């Protein structure tokens, strides 16, 4: 396998032009390609370190590039160049991309990191939790909660996914918006607390507290259902609805959400509707704005 001498993209040995940048490729069998430049799809070397607030350490080869949510970088080596820019080829694509990222809870700009030699850059979330890595095949898609994207190789596409079912959008804890991450390449997300992973078989269902879903395969069906009874809904302390995930596919849930952490770290005063874990508080929370 050869590489383009202009952009470093991986090319077929028989190709005459680079499929990424269009540069003419050498046709002389004796001509050598620049094999010191890493492809954007070349496997990324990384390690995840830490406990309560994990850091992903990405080891970049010469020419290898990542992009990340603005403000998620922790450190980088001096030979790693960075540039903040909007995604998209034209002005219209850049503006529409910014609108979609705003709906996903992300920043308007992405930061790109590219190493001129062997370099390293580290990323972390903004609240206690864990980092999850996904090694995505070409065309493979994972759906994740809003504001969870951390970083990815530039071959990975980040897009918006709309919840198709009305009930899921209103009561699912994630609203109508999810993030859609499509391979090929490595992608990393961040969630709260610890993670629990399920490999669901066809028709197998788990019920999850709304808002605790971190990620699931595109093949997994996501829906919302009523808890089951008025008594359970009012006195159970879990609210009126649960999210349901039905296989086949992989599903990851988190033990702590950002909203729960904000509530627990607050001044200690109950919300305007009262204590949601008490019967009266649960009734009040139904009619409150929170």
C-alpha positions in Angstrom: 0.0 0.0 0.0 1.3 3.5 -0.9 0.7 7.0 0.3 0.1 10.3 -1.5 3.2 12.5 -1.4 1.0 15.7 -1.1 -1.6 14.9 1.6 -0.5 11.5 3.0 -3.7 9.7 2.1 -3.5 6.0 1.6 -3.8 5.0 -2.1 -4.1 1.9 -4.2 -0.9 0.7 -5.8 -2.6 1.0 -9.3 -4.2 4.4 -8.7 -3.1 7.3 -11.0 -4.6 10.1 -8.8 -5.0 10.5 -5.1 -8.7 9.9 -4.1 -8.5 12.6 -1.4 -6.7 15.6 -3.0 -6.5 14.6 -6.7 -2.7 14.8 -6.9 -1.2 12.8 -9.8 0.6 9.8 -8.5 3.9 8.4 -9.8 3.4 5.7 -12.5 7.0 4.6 -12.6 7.4 1.4 -10.5 10.8 2.5 -9.4 9.4 5.8 -8.0 9.0 5.7 -4.2 6.2 7.2 -2.2 6.5 9.2 1.0 5.9 6.3 3.4 6.9 8.5 6.4 3.6 10.4 6.2 0.8 8.7 8.1 -2.6 8.2 6.5 -5.6 9.8 8.1 -7.1 6.3 8.4 -3.9 4.6 9.7 -4.5 3.0 13.1 -4.2 5.5 15.9 -2.0 4.6 18.9 -3.6 5.7 22.2 -4.0 4.9 25.8 -6.6 6.0 28.4 -5.3 6.9 31.8 -6.9 7.9 35.1 -9.9 7.1 37.2 -12.3 9.8 38.1 -11.5 12.1 35.2 -9.8 10.1 32.5 -7.4 11.4 29.9 -6.9 9.8 26.4 -3.3 10.1 25.3 -3.1 10.0 21.5 0.3 9.2 20.0 0.5 10.8 16.5 2.8 9.7 13.7 4.2 12.2 11.2 1.3 13.7 9.2 -1.4 12.0 11.3 -4.3 14.3 12.2 -7.1 14.5 14.8 -10.0 16.9 15.4 -11.5 17.6 18.8 -14.3 19.6 20.5 -12.9 23.1 21.4 -11.6 23.2 24.9 -11.1 19.5 25.4 -7.3 19.5 24.9 -5.3 19.0 28.1 -1.7 19.1 26.6 0.3 18.6 23.5 3.9 18.3 22.5 5.5 21.2 20.8 5.7 19.6 17.3 1.9 19.1 17.1 0.4 22.1 15.3 -3.2 23.1 16.0 -5.8 25.1 14.2 -9.3 26.1 15.1 -11.8 26.2 12.2 -15.3 25.4 11.1 -15.9 22.1 9.3 -17.2 22.2 5.7 -15.9 23.0 2.3 -17.9 26.2 1.4 -19.3 29.0 3.5 -22.8 27.5 3.4 -21.5 24.1 4.6 -19.5 25.8 7.4 -22.6 27.8 8.6 -24.9 24.7 8.5 -22.2 22.7 10.3 -22.0 25.3 13.0 -25.8 25.2 13.4 -25.8 21.5 13.7 -23.0 21.5 16.3 -24.8 24.0 18.4 -27.9 21.8 18.4 -25.7 18.9 19.5 -24.4 20.9 22.4 -21.0 21.2 20.9 -18.9 24.4 20.2 -19.2 26.3 16.9 -15.6 25.5 16.0 -13.5 22.3 16.0 -9.7 22.2 16.7 -7.5 20.2 14.4 -4.2 18.7 15.6 -1.5 17.5 13.2 2.0 16.3 14.0 5.1 17.1 12.0 7.0 14.2 13.7 6.2 11.8 16.4 3.9 13.8 18.7 1.4 13.4 21.5 -1.8 15.2 22.4 -4.1 14.5 25.4 -7.9 15.1 25.8 -10.3 14.9 28.7 -13.9 15.7 29.5 -15.0 18.6 31.6 -16.6 16.7 34.6 -15.8 13.5 36.4 -16.4 10.4 34.3 -14.9 8.0 31.8 -13.6 8.0 28.2 -14.9 5.4 25.7 -13.0 4.6 22.5 -14.7 3.3 19.3 -12.7 1.7 16.5 -15.2 2.2 13.7 -15.2 0.3 10.4 -16.0 2.1 7.2 -19.7 3.1 7.3 -20.1 1.8 10.9 -22.2 4.3 13.0 -22.6 4.8 16.7 -25.2 7.1 18.3 -24.1 9.0 21.4 -25.6 11.5 23.8 -25.4 15.3 23.2 -22.2 17.0 24.2 -20.2 13.8 24.6 -17.9 14.0 21.6 -14.2 14.3 22.6 -12.0 13.8 19.6 -11.6 11.6 16.5 -9.4 10.9 13.5 -10.2 13.2 10.5 -11.6 10.2 8.6 -14.5 10.0 11.1 -17.6 12.0 10.4 -19.5 13.8 13.2 -23.1 14.6 12.4 -26.5 15.3 14.0 -29.1 12.5 14.5 -32.8 13.4 15.1 -34.9 11.1 17.3 -37.7 9.9 15.0 -40.3 9.1 17.7 -42.2 11.9 19.3 -42.3 10.3 22.8 -38.5 9.7 22.8 -37.8 13.3 21.9 -40.0 14.8 24.6 -39.4 12.4 27.5 -36.1 10.7 26.6 -33.8 12.9 28.6 -31.8 13.6 25.4 -34.4 15.6 23.6 -34.7 15.2 19.9 -31.0 15.5 19.2 -28.3 12.8 19.4 -24.8 12.7 17.9 -24.0 10.4 15.0 -20.4 9.2 14.6 -19.5 7.3 11.5 -16.3 5.5 10.6 -13.7 4.6 9.5 -11.3 5.5 12.3 -11.0 6.0 16.0 -13.4 8.2 17.9 -13.6 9.0 21.6 -16.5 10.2 23.8 -16.8 11.2 27.4 -19.6 10.4 29.9 -20.3 10.7 33.6 -19.5 8.3 36.4 -18.7 4.7 35.4 -19.9 2.8 32.3 -21.9 -0.4 32.0 -21.9 -2.1 28.6 -24.5 -4.5 27.2 -24.4 -6.6 24.1 -28.1 -7.0 23.3 -29.4 -9.9 21.3 -32.2 -9.6 18.7 -35.4 -8.5 20.6 -33.6 -8.2 23.9 -34.5 -5.1 25.8 -33.1 -3.1 28.8 -34.9 -0.3 30.5 -32.7 2.7 31.5 -33.2 5.8 33.5 -33.7 8.6 31.0 -30.6 10.6 30.4 -28.3 7.7 31.5 -27.7 6.4 28.0 -24.2 7.1 26.7 -24.1 5.4 23.3 -25.6 2.6 21.3 -25.3 1.0 17.9 -27.4 2.2 15.0 -29.1 -1.2 14.9 -30.4 -0.7 18.5 -34.0 0.6 18.7 -34.4 3.6 21.1 -37.8 4.4 22.6 -39.5 5.7 25.8 -42.2 3.9 27.8 -44.4 4.8 30.8 -43.1 3.4 34.1 -46.2 1.3 34.5 -48.4 2.7 37.2 -49.3 6.0 38.8 -48.1 4.8 42.2 -44.7 3.8 40.9 -44.4 7.0 38.9 -45.1 9.2 41.9 -43.4 7.3 44.7 -40.7 5.5 42.9 -38.3 8.5 42.6 -37.4 7.7 39.0 -39.9 9.9 37.2 -42.7 8.9 34.8 -40.7 7.4 32.0 -37.9 5.0 31.3 -35.8 4.7 28.1 -35.8 1.3 26.4 -33.1 -0.1 24.2 -33.9 -3.1 22.1 -31.2 -5.2 20.3 -29.5 -6.4 18.4 -26.4 -4.3 19.2 -24.2 -2.7 21.7 -25.4 -0.3 24.4 -23.4 1.7 27.0 -25.0 3.5 29.9 -23.5 5.8 32.6 -23.9 5.8 36.3 -23.9 9.6 36.7 -25.4 12.3 34.5 -24.2 15.9 34.4 -27.7 17.1 35.5 -27.7 14.8 38.5 -24.2 16.0 39.5 -25.3 19.6 39.2 -28.3 18.9 41.4 -26.3 17.1 44.0 -23.6 19.8 44.1 -26.1 22.6 44.4 -26.8 24.7 47.5 -28.8 21.9 49.0 -32.1 23.6 48.7 -34.8 21.5 47.0 -36.0 22.7 43.6 -39.1 24.8 43.3 -41.2 21.7 43.0 -39.8 20.3 46.2 -37.6 17.2 46.8 -38.2 14.9 43.8 -37.5 11.8 45.9 -40.4 12.5 48.3 -44.1 11.9 47.3 -45.0 15.6 47.4 -41.8 16.6 45.6 -42.4 14.1 42.9 -45.9 15.5 42.3 -44.5 19.0 42.3 -41.7 18.1 39.8 -44.3 16.9 37.4 -45.7 20.5 37.1 -42.4 22.3 37.5 -40.3 23.8 34.7 -37.2 21.6 35.5 
